[in-house]
Amino acid sequence: MTLEVAMGTRGPIGKRSEERRRRNKDDGPELVKAPSGPPSALPELPEPDPNWHDIATGWYLSLRDSGQAAFYQPSDWAVARYAAELMSRALQTDRPPNGQLVAALNSVMGSLLTTEGDRRRARIELERKPAAAAVPASVTAIADYRASIGG
């Protein structure tokens, strides 16, 4: 009997592509890059249950605005609803969290690629938007002054 492990499920999380200094060819599958932020076209998604806990609702809604949502199929959204329901039920009880349930939820969230580490293991990288260039306050004040005097 042989045990096959999917590539990238064990070991340390790889670095982002811009942080790597590789000269030889990588033997793994090709890295998929996608823009961060919500995809341009999402299927019609069910709204979160109004009875869900606020944390579960926030997690579910955050998936809509995440870049990996571009890869989701309807079955993935069904899994996300199921995870949010389990998360909500666990958060709404008075009992302490069950370790097995927490591990199961982490596994489901990992299969939905909700963390950067999960996406790196799957060789999916969301491209970060460049930070807006900061303009010093003194330059802004001078520009406002010139505009006010018509110059």
C-alpha positions as CSV (number, residue, x, y, z in Angstrom):
1,M,0.0,0.0,0.0
2,T,1.4,3.4,-0.9
3,L,0.4,6.7,0.5
4,E,0.4,9.6,-1.9
5,V,0.5,13.1,-0.6
6,A,-0.7,16.0,-2.7
7,M,2.1,18.3,-3.6
8,G,2.7,21.2,-1.2
9,T,0.5,19.8,1.7
10,R,3.5,19.3,4.0
11,G,6.6,21.2,4.9
12,P,7.2,24.9,5.2
13,I,5.1,27.4,3.2
14,G,7.0,28.6,0.2
15,K,8.0,32.3,-0.3
16,R,6.1,34.6,-2.6
17,S,7.5,34.7,-6.2
18,E,9.1,38.1,-5.7
19,E,10.9,36.8,-2.6
20,R,12.5,33.8,-4.3
21,R,15.9,33.8,-5.8
22,R,15.7,30.6,-7.9
23,R,18.1,30.0,-10.8
24,N,17.1,26.5,-11.7
25,K,13.7,25.4,-13.1
26,D,11.1,24.5,-10.5
27,D,9.8,21.0,-10.9
28,G,6.4,21.7,-9.4
29,P,3.2,22.9,-11.2
30,E,3.2,26.3,-12.7
31,L,2.4,29.2,-10.4
32,V,-1.1,30.8,-11.0
33,K,-1.3,34.5,-10.5
34,A,-4.6,36.3,-9.9
35,P,-5.4,39.8,-9.0
36,S,-6.3,40.5,-5.3
37,G,-9.7,41.8,-4.5
38,P,-13.2,40.7,-5.6
39,P,-13.5,39.0,-9.0
40,S,-15.3,41.0,-11.7
41,A,-18.1,38.4,-12.1
42,L,-19.4,36.2,-9.4
43,P,-22.3,33.8,-9.7
44,E,-25.5,34.6,-7.9
45,L,-24.6,33.8,-4.3
46,P,-26.9,33.1,-1.4
47,E,-27.0,35.8,1.3
48,P,-25.7,34.8,4.7
49,D,-28.2,33.4,7.1
50,P,-29.4,36.3,9.4
51,N,-29.2,33.9,12.4
52,W,-25.4,33.3,11.9
53,H,-22.9,34.6,14.4
54,D,-21.3,37.9,13.4
55,I,-17.9,36.3,13.0
56,A,-19.3,33.5,10.7
57,T,-21.2,36.2,8.6
58,G,-18.0,38.3,8.3
59,W,-15.9,35.3,7.2
60,Y,-18.5,34.3,4.6
61,L,-18.8,37.8,3.2
62,S,-15.0,38.2,3.1
63,L,-14.8,35.3,0.7
64,R,-16.8,37.3,-1.9
65,D,-14.2,40.1,-1.7
66,S,-11.2,37.8,-1.9
67,G,-9.2,37.1,-5.0
68,Q,-9.4,33.3,-4.7
69,A,-13.2,33.6,-5.2
70,A,-12.4,33.8,-9.0
71,F,-11.5,30.1,-8.8
72,Y,-14.7,29.0,-6.8
73,Q,-17.4,26.9,-8.3
74,P,-21.0,26.6,-7.0
75,S,-19.9,23.6,-4.9
76,D,-17.2,25.6,-3.3
77,W,-19.8,28.3,-2.2
78,A,-21.9,25.5,-0.8
79,V,-19.0,24.3,1.3
80,A,-18.4,27.9,2.4
81,R,-22.0,28.1,3.6
82,Y,-21.7,24.8,5.4
83,A,-18.5,26.0,7.1
84,A,-20.1,29.3,8.1
85,E,-23.1,27.4,9.6
86,L,-20.8,25.1,11.6
87,M,-18.7,28.1,12.7
88,S,-21.8,29.9,13.8
89,R,-23.2,27.0,15.8
90,A,-19.9,26.6,17.5
91,L,-19.7,30.3,18.4
92,Q,-23.2,30.5,19.7
93,T,-22.9,27.8,22.3
94,D,-21.9,28.4,25.9
95,R,-19.6,25.4,25.9
96,P,-15.8,25.7,25.3
97,P,-14.8,25.1,21.7
98,N,-14.3,21.4,20.7
99,G,-10.8,20.8,19.4
100,Q,-12.0,18.4,16.7
101,L,-14.6,20.8,15.4
102,V,-12.0,23.6,15.3
103,A,-9.6,21.3,13.4
104,A,-12.3,20.3,11.0
105,L,-13.2,24.0,10.3
106,N,-9.6,24.9,9.8
107,S,-9.4,22.0,7.3
108,V,-12.5,23.2,5.4
109,M,-11.2,26.8,5.4
110,G,-7.9,25.6,4.1
111,S,-9.5,23.7,1.3
112,L,-11.2,27.0,0.3
113,L,-7.7,28.6,0.2
114,T,-8.7,31.3,2.7
115,T,-5.1,32.0,4.0
116,E,-2.1,33.0,2.1
117,G,-0.3,29.9,3.2
118,D,-3.0,27.7,1.8
119,R,-2.8,29.5,-1.5
120,R,1.0,29.3,-1.7
121,R,0.8,25.5,-1.1
122,A,-1.7,25.3,-4.0
123,R,0.7,27.5,-6.0
124,I,-1.8,30.3,-6.3
125,E,-0.6,33.8,-5.7
126,L,-2.8,36.9,-5.4
127,E,-1.0,40.0,-6.7
128,R,-1.0,42.8,-4.2
129,K,-2.1,46.2,-5.3
130,P,0.7,48.7,-5.1
131,A,0.5,51.2,-2.3
132,A,-0.5,54.7,-3.2
133,A,2.4,57.1,-3.3
134,A,2.4,59.2,-0.2
135,V,2.5,63.0,-0.9
136,P,4.2,65.0,1.9
137,A,1.8,67.3,3.7
138,S,3.9,70.4,2.9
139,V,3.5,69.7,-0.9
140,T,-0.3,69.3,-0.5
141,A,-0.5,72.6,1.5
142,I,1.5,74.5,-1.1
143,A,-0.6,73.1,-4.0
144,D,-3.8,74.1,-2.1
145,Y,-2.5,77.6,-1.5
146,R,-1.6,78.0,-5.2
147,A,-5.0,76.8,-6.2
148,S,-6.7,79.2,-3.9
149,I,-4.8,82.3,-5.3
150,G,-5.5,81.1,-8.9
151,G,-1.9,80.1,-9.7
